[in-house]
């Protein structure tokens, strides 16, 4: 993995562990020609999302914000230390799902051929409701990419990862996100539970697309 961009600072042990855990996902994404830069924030970032993705100048920016940030511990609260790497790998795969959507020019776009119910089409919702729905749908797709990745590479731990993701989403809902919030992806997570949810012969992006489309039909 190429060295991450930093501003005259050495990586901390925690940053190194997060980057190492996500390395298999980053390596795979680059074999798929996804344009990814890794940025490690050298300053304290209290309250920031520990791992996030931006998009600028045609490139995905995978941003790690761990210094002085209690959220880095909160997101893994209740997870045994031995499984931290597993969940960080899943988080990295989630962000790569976002990168794929950006790079393909599909951000906030519906799948080809998918028809929105008339009453739910763009322009029928308030701007806030529209924004929440579009963000929720992108989060749903990225969650499914993460689960497809983990299903193929860590099948024995798949249910543990799925349970953890459900817990993260439920905690977000309890904290004020609401059932129709921007990260309320539980409907898609439900589709990922059970035999035959994923076909490991396809790419994680293709597998996610199948379940994502099913979930869109019931998303309001």
C-alpha positions as YAML, in Angstrom:
chain: A
units: angstrom
residues:
- id: 1
  name: UNK
  ca: [0.00, 0.00, 0.00]
- id: 2
  name: UNK
  ca: [1.36, 3.40, -0.92]
- id: 3
  name: UNK
  ca: [2.42, 5.59, 1.99]
- id: 4
  name: UNK
  ca: [-0.42, 7.77, 3.27]
- id: 5
  name: UNK
  ca: [-0.25, 11.53, 2.99]
- id: 6
  name: UNK
  ca: [0.64, 13.23, 6.27]
- id: 7
  name: UNK
  ca: [1.91, 16.63, 7.35]
- id: 8
  name: UNK
  ca: [5.38, 16.00, 8.84]
- id: 9
  name: UNK
  ca: [4.24, 13.49, 11.43]
- id: 10
  name: UNK
  ca: [4.89, 9.83, 12.11]
- id: 11
  name: UNK
  ca: [2.08, 7.33, 12.23]
- id: 12
  name: UNK
  ca: [0.92, 6.34, 15.69]
- id: 13
  name: UNK
  ca: [0.58, 2.68, 16.61]
- id: 14
  name: UNK
  ca: [-3.21, 3.04, 16.41]
- id: 15
  name: UNK
  ca: [-3.05, 4.57, 12.93]
- id: 16
  name: UNK
  ca: [-0.71, 1.82, 11.77]
- id: 17
  name: UNK
  ca: [-3.10, -0.86, 13.07]
- id: 18
  name: UNK
  ca: [-6.09, 0.70, 11.30]
- id: 19
  name: UNK
  ca: [-4.18, 1.04, 8.03]
- id: 20
  name: UNK
  ca: [-2.87, -2.51, 8.24]
- id: 21
  name: UNK
  ca: [-6.34, -3.87, 8.92]
- id: 22
  name: UNK
  ca: [-7.73, -2.10, 5.86]
- id: 23
  name: UNK
  ca: [-4.82, -2.93, 3.57]
- id: 24
  name: UNK
  ca: [-6.41, -5.98, 1.87]
- id: 25
  name: UNK
  ca: [-9.40, -3.86, 0.87]
- id: 26
  name: UNK
  ca: [-7.25, -0.99, -0.41]
- id: 27
  name: UNK
  ca: [-5.06, -3.39, -2.38]
- id: 28
  name: UNK
  ca: [-8.13, -4.95, -3.98]
- id: 29
  name: UNK
  ca: [-9.67, -1.59, -4.81]
- id: 30
  name: UNK
  ca: [-6.51, -0.54, -6.61]
- id: 31
  name: UNK
  ca: [-6.58, -3.71, -8.70]
- id: 32
  name: UNK
  ca: [-10.02, -2.49, -9.77]
- id: 33
  name: UNK
  ca: [-8.46, 0.83, -10.85]
- id: 34
  name: UNK
  ca: [-10.25, 2.85, -8.21]
- id: 35
  name: UNK
  ca: [-8.36, 6.15, -7.69]
- id: 36
  name: UNK
  ca: [-7.63, 6.20, -3.96]
- id: 37
  name: UNK
  ca: [-5.47, 8.52, -1.86]
- id: 38
  name: UNK
  ca: [-4.99, 7.86, 1.86]
- id: 39
  name: UNK
  ca: [-4.85, 10.86, 4.17]
- id: 40
  name: UNK
  ca: [-4.00, 10.56, 7.86]
- id: 41
  name: UNK
  ca: [-5.00, 13.66, 9.79]
- id: 42
  name: UNK
  ca: [-1.98, 14.74, 11.88]
- id: 43
  name: UNK
  ca: [-3.99, 16.99, 14.20]
- id: 44
  name: UNK
  ca: [-6.47, 16.09, 16.92]
- id: 45
  name: UNK
  ca: [-9.95, 15.52, 15.52]
- id: 46
  name: UNK
  ca: [-12.38, 15.11, 18.45]
- id: 47
  name: UNK
  ca: [-15.81, 13.98, 17.32]
- id: 48
  name: UNK
  ca: [-14.79, 13.26, 13.73]
- id: 49
  name: UNK
  ca: [-15.77, 10.08, 11.94]
- id: 50
  name: UNK
  ca: [-12.64, 7.92, 12.42]
- id: 51
  name: UNK
  ca: [-12.65, 6.68, 8.83]
- id: 52
  name: UNK
  ca: [-14.38, 8.64, 6.09]
- id: 53
  name: UNK
  ca: [-14.31, 9.07, 2.36]
- id: 54
  name: UNK
  ca: [-14.33, 12.24, 0.29]
- id: 55
  name: UNK
  ca: [-14.06, 12.79, -3.43]
- id: 56
  name: UNK
  ca: [-12.13, 15.60, -5.12]
- id: 57
  name: UNK
  ca: [-10.53, 16.15, -8.53]
- id: 58
  name: UNK
  ca: [-11.61, 12.71, -9.70]
- id: 59
  name: UNK
  ca: [-9.99, 10.86, -6.79]
- id: 60
  name: UNK
  ca: [-11.30, 9.22, -3.63]
- id: 61
  name: UNK
  ca: [-9.81, 10.52, -0.39]
- id: 62
  name: UNK
  ca: [-9.79, 7.93, 2.39]
- id: 63
  name: UNK
  ca: [-9.35, 10.02, 5.54]
- id: 64
  name: UNK
  ca: [-8.24, 8.60, 8.88]
- id: 65
  name: UNK
  ca: [-8.95, 10.85, 11.91]
- id: 66
  name: UNK
  ca: [-7.86, 9.02, 15.04]
- id: 67
  name: UNK
  ca: [-5.80, 11.48, 17.07]
- id: 68
  name: UNK
  ca: [-7.55, 12.87, 20.12]
- id: 69
  name: UNK
  ca: [-10.73, 11.26, 18.88]
- id: 70
  name: UNK
  ca: [-12.79, 9.21, 21.32]
- id: 71
  name: UNK
  ca: [-14.99, 8.08, 18.40]
- id: 72
  name: UNK
  ca: [-12.21, 5.70, 17.39]
- id: 73
  name: UNK
  ca: [-12.90, 3.76, 20.58]
- id: 74
  name: UNK
  ca: [-16.66, 4.29, 20.63]
- id: 75
  name: UNK
  ca: [-17.25, 2.68, 17.23]
- id: 76
  name: UNK
  ca: [-15.52, -0.51, 18.47]
- id: 77
  name: UNK
  ca: [-17.06, -0.45, 21.95]
- id: 78
  name: UNK
  ca: [-18.03, -3.94, 23.03]
- id: 79
  name: UNK
  ca: [-15.91, -5.62, 20.35]
- id: 80
  name: UNK
  ca: [-13.17, -7.88, 21.76]
- id: 81
  name: UNK
  ca: [-9.72, -6.48, 20.87]
- id: 82
  name: UNK
  ca: [-8.94, -9.60, 18.87]
- id: 83
  name: UNK
  ca: [-11.77, -8.68, 16.48]
- id: 84
  name: UNK
  ca: [-10.96, -5.00, 16.06]
- id: 85
  name: UNK
  ca: [-9.04, -5.62, 12.87]
- id: 86
  name: UNK
  ca: [-12.00, -7.48, 11.42]
- id: 87
  name: UNK
  ca: [-14.38, -4.58, 12.00]
- id: 88
  name: UNK
  ca: [-11.87, -2.01, 10.72]
- id: 89
  name: UNK
  ca: [-11.55, -4.08, 7.56]
- id: 90
  name: UNK
  ca: [-15.33, -3.97, 7.19]
- id: 91
  name: UNK
  ca: [-15.33, -0.19, 7.71]
- id: 92
  name: UNK
  ca: [-12.68, 0.18, 5.02]
- id: 93
  name: UNK
  ca: [-14.73, -1.92, 2.61]
- id: 94
  name: UNK
  ca: [-17.74, 0.30, 3.35]
- id: 95
  name: UNK
  ca: [-15.76, 3.39, 2.34]
- id: 96
  name: UNK
  ca: [-14.51, 1.67, -0.81]
- id: 97
  name: UNK
  ca: [-18.15, 1.07, -1.68]
- id: 98
  name: UNK
  ca: [-18.61, 4.85, -1.60]
- id: 99
  name: UNK
  ca: [-15.50, 5.29, -3.74]
- id: 100
  name: UNK
  ca: [-16.85, 2.93, -6.37]
- id: 101
  name: UNK
  ca: [-20.10, 4.91, -6.62]
- id: 102
  name: UNK
  ca: [-18.22, 8.19, -6.97]
- id: 103
  name: UNK
  ca: [-15.73, 6.83, -9.50]
- id: 104
  name: UNK
  ca: [-18.47, 5.30, -11.64]
- id: 105
  name: UNK
  ca: [-20.40, 8.57, -11.68]
- id: 106
  name: UNK
  ca: [-23.34, 6.91, -9.92]
- id: 107
  name: UNK
  ca: [-23.43, 8.96, -6.71]
- id: 108
  name: UNK
  ca: [-27.09, 9.51, -5.73]
- id: 109
  name: UNK
  ca: [-28.20, 7.83, -8.96]
- id: 110
  name: UNK
  ca: [-30.69, 4.97, -9.04]
- id: 111
  name: UNK
  ca: [-29.83, 1.68, -10.76]
- id: 112
  name: UNK
  ca: [-30.49, 1.63, -14.46]
- id: 113
  name: UNK
  ca: [-34.06, 0.56, -15.15]
- id: 114
  name: UNK
  ca: [-35.24, 1.16, -11.59]
- id: 115
  name: UNK
  ca: [-38.46, 3.19, -11.53]
- id: 116
  name: UNK
  ca: [-39.31, 5.19, -8.43]
- id: 117
  name: UNK
  ca: [-42.99, 5.10, -7.35]
- id: 118
  name: UNK
  ca: [-44.68, 8.25, -8.61]
- id: 119
  name: UNK
  ca: [-45.32, 9.73, -5.18]
- id: 120
  name: UNK
  ca: [-41.70, 9.19, -4.13]
- id: 121
  name: UNK
  ca: [-39.95, 10.72, -7.11]
- id: 122
  name: UNK
  ca: [-37.54, 13.62, -6.89]
- id: 123
  name: UNK
  ca: [-39.50, 16.83, -6.43]
- id: 124
  name: UNK
  ca: [-42.26, 15.11, -4.45]
- id: 125
  name: UNK
  ca: [-40.26, 15.22, -1.20]
- id: 126
  name: UNK
  ca: [-39.02, 18.15, 0.81]
- id: 127
  name: UNK
  ca: [-35.34, 19.01, 0.16]
- id: 128
  name: UNK
  ca: [-34.39, 17.65, 3.61]
- id: 129
  name: UNK
  ca: [-36.29, 14.39, 3.10]
- id: 130
  name: UNK
  ca: [-34.70, 14.01, -0.33]
- id: 131
  name: UNK
  ca: [-31.21, 14.56, 1.09]
- id: 132
  name: UNK
  ca: [-31.77, 12.08, 3.92]
- id: 133
  name: UNK
  ca: [-33.08, 9.44, 1.54]
- id: 134
  name: UNK
  ca: [-30.22, 9.81, -0.93]
- id: 135
  name: UNK
  ca: [-27.64, 9.60, 1.84]
- id: 136
  name: UNK
  ca: [-29.38, 6.60, 3.43]
- id: 137
  name: UNK
  ca: [-29.38, 4.78, 0.11]
- id: 138
  name: UNK
  ca: [-25.68, 5.36, -0.41]
- id: 139
  name: UNK
  ca: [-25.00, 4.14, 3.11]
- id: 140
  name: UNK
  ca: [-27.09, 1.05, 2.41]
- id: 141
  name: UNK
  ca: [-25.08, 0.26, -0.70]
- id: 142
  name: UNK
  ca: [-21.77, 0.75, 1.11]
- id: 143
  name: UNK
  ca: [-22.89, -1.47, 4.01]
- id: 144
  name: UNK
  ca: [-23.69, -4.21, 1.51]
- id: 145
  name: UNK
  ca: [-20.29, -3.87, -0.17]
- id: 146
  name: UNK
  ca: [-18.66, -4.29, 3.23]
- id: 147
  name: UNK
  ca: [-20.75, -7.36, 3.99]
- id: 148
  name: UNK
  ca: [-20.12, -8.92, 0.59]
- id: 149
  name: UNK
  ca: [-16.39, -8.43, 1.14]
- id: 150
  name: UNK
  ca: [-16.48, -9.98, 4.61]
- id: 151
  name: UNK
  ca: [-18.72, -12.85, 3.47]
- id: 152
  name: UNK
  ca: [-16.16, -13.86, 0.84]
- id: 153
  name: UNK
  ca: [-13.01, -13.34, 2.88]
- id: 154
  name: UNK
  ca: [-14.08, -14.11, 6.44]
- id: 155
  name: UNK
  ca: [-17.09, -16.44, 6.16]
- id: 156
  name: UNK
  ca: [-16.58, -17.85, 9.65]
- id: 157
  name: UNK
  ca: [-16.87, -14.39, 11.20]
- id: 158
  name: UNK
  ca: [-19.55, -13.04, 8.87]
- id: 159
  name: UNK
  ca: [-22.41, -13.19, 11.37]
- id: 160
  name: UNK
  ca: [-20.28, -11.40, 13.96]
- id: 161
  name: UNK
  ca: [-19.62, -8.57, 11.52]
- id: 162
  name: UNK
  ca: [-23.28, -8.36, 10.52]
- id: 163
  name: UNK
  ca: [-24.36, -8.25, 14.18]
- id: 164
  name: UNK
  ca: [-21.83, -5.50, 14.89]
- id: 165
  name: UNK
  ca: [-23.03, -3.43, 11.92]
- id: 166
  name: UNK
  ca: [-26.62, -3.81, 13.07]
- id: 167
  name: UNK
  ca: [-25.58, -2.62, 16.50]
- id: 168
  name: UNK
  ca: [-23.83, 0.45, 15.06]
- id: 169
  name: UNK
  ca: [-26.90, 1.38, 13.02]
- id: 170
  name: UNK
  ca: [-29.26, 0.78, 15.93]
- id: 171
  name: UNK
  ca: [-27.10, 2.98, 18.16]
- id: 172
  name: UNK
  ca: [-27.21, 5.74, 15.56]
- id: 173
  name: UNK
  ca: [-30.99, 5.49, 15.43]
- id: 174
  name: UNK
  ca: [-31.27, 5.63, 19.22]
- id: 175
  name: UNK
  ca: [-28.98, 8.67, 19.30]
- id: 176
  name: UNK
  ca: [-31.39, 10.65, 17.16]
- id: 177
  name: UNK
  ca: [-30.97, 9.40, 13.62]
- id: 178
  name: UNK
  ca: [-34.50, 7.99, 13.60]
- id: 179
  name: UNK
  ca: [-35.93, 5.14, 11.57]
- id: 180
  name: UNK
  ca: [-35.76, 7.20, 8.40]
- id: 181
  name: UNK
  ca: [-32.43, 8.82, 9.18]
- id: 182
  name: UNK
  ca: [-29.49, 9.21, 6.86]
- id: 183
  name: UNK
  ca: [-27.74, 6.07, 8.19]
- id: 184
  name: UNK
  ca: [-30.78, 3.89, 8.91]
- id: 185
  name: UNK
  ca: [-29.72, 0.97, 6.72]
- id: 186
  name: UNK
  ca: [-31.39, -1.80, 8.72]
- id: 187
  name: UNK
  ca: [-33.64, -2.83, 5.82]
- id: 188
  name: UNK
  ca: [-30.60, -3.62, 3.69]
- id: 189
  name: UNK
  ca: [-28.83, -5.36, 6.56]
- id: 190
  name: UNK
  ca: [-31.86, -7.63, 6.93]
- id: 191
  name: UNK
  ca: [-31.48, -8.69, 3.30]
- id: 192
  name: UNK
  ca: [-27.88, -9.66, 3.99]
- id: 193
  name: UNK
  ca: [-28.86, -12.20, 6.65]
- id: 194
  name: UNK
  ca: [-29.46, -15.78, 5.60]
- id: 195
  name: UNK
  ca: [-28.19, -18.38, 3.21]
- id: 196
  name: UNK
  ca: [-27.60, -17.32, -0.36]
- id: 197
  name: UNK
  ca: [-27.53, -13.59, 0.35]
- id: 198
  name: UNK
  ca: [-24.25, -13.23, -1.54]
- id: 199
  name: UNK
  ca: [-22.67, -14.95, -4.53]
- id: 200
  name: UNK
  ca: [-18.97, -14.94, -3.81]
- id: 201
  name: UNK
  ca: [-18.12, -15.57, -7.47]
- id: 202
  name: UNK
  ca: [-19.04, -11.97, -8.32]
- id: 203
  name: UNK
  ca: [-17.27, -8.81, -7.18]
- id: 204
  name: UNK
  ca: [-18.43, -7.27, -3.89]
- id: 205
  name: UNK
  ca: [-19.75, -4.31, -5.89]
- id: 206
  name: UNK
  ca: [-21.87, -6.53, -8.11]
- id: 207
  name: UNK
  ca: [-23.14, -8.54, -5.17]
- id: 208
  name: UNK
  ca: [-24.08, -5.38, -3.29]
- id: 209
  name: UNK
  ca: [-25.95, -4.02, -6.29]
- id: 210
  name: UNK
  ca: [-28.33, -7.00, -6.32]
- id: 211
  name: UNK
  ca: [-29.41, -6.62, -2.70]
- id: 212
  name: UNK
  ca: [-29.30, -2.83, -2.85]
- id: 213
  name: UNK
  ca: [-31.83, -2.82, -5.66]
- id: 214
  name: UNK
  ca: [-34.15, -5.10, -3.68]
- id: 215
  name: UNK
  ca: [-33.94, -2.80, -0.70]
- id: 216
  name: UNK
  ca: [-34.67, 0.29, -2.77]
- id: 217
  name: UNK
  ca: [-38.11, -1.06, -3.59]
- id: 218
  name: UNK
  ca: [-39.18, -0.71, 0.03]
- id: 219
  name: UNK
  ca: [-37.23, 2.42, 0.90]
- id: 220
  name: UNK
  ca: [-39.39, 5.50, 1.40]
...
